């Protein structure tokens, strides 16, 4: 085999390998993006699954909910956030006291756990979610959120206030959020003014990062978390009425 033939063969081999690697890289990027999308949807299911997946509202209290017949309604007792909290810490976090306190531990201990194992927990006797409430895809997305989507709110929240830069948050809000919410946070007529609900930083962070259940609100999960923290800080400066 001549030098020229050998060189051409090696060059073709190198091009083939490079093309394959680029293809794998592109596939990985797409797969990662799809994972982030699924995690964000899981976060919305964590918030209010029956709104996100458009199933029927539960008409009886959750079997493990300690405040049966309470003021928040039967459907609320089935929302993951109601027992485990917006900060994912349950009895050890913001829901340690007050009207939402249940004494139930958070989901933070399940961070990193295999999603299949989390799906099994969702179906067990304590949680009791059925196929009519959560489809296989719903359970996979919710499990992905629990396993891979939690943030350590202690890094970003102190005394229920976001540790962000409100000035930067104003820029992000006006360019990302104001198109729907208005620069005053009051444009959506069937929702309360954003300023009136902004004091609950863990809830704001959860919704900014994952979106609002059943709404077309963008999820900022794929961006630096500090952007969401800065927006949450700015929201407290919006009109409350």
Secondary structure, 3 states (H helix, E strand, C coil): CCHHHHHHHHHHHHHHHHHHHHHHHHHHHHHHHHHHHHHHHHHHHHHHHHHHCCCCCCCCCCCCCCCCCCCCCCHHHHCHHHHHCCCCCECCCHHHCCCCCCCCECCHHHCCCCHHHHHHHHHCCCCCCCCCCCCHHHHHHHHHHHHHHCCCHHHCEECCEECCCHHHHHHHHHHHHHHHHCCCCCCCCCCCCHHHHCCCHHHHHHHHHHCCCCCCCCCCCCCCHHHHHHHHHHHCCCCCC
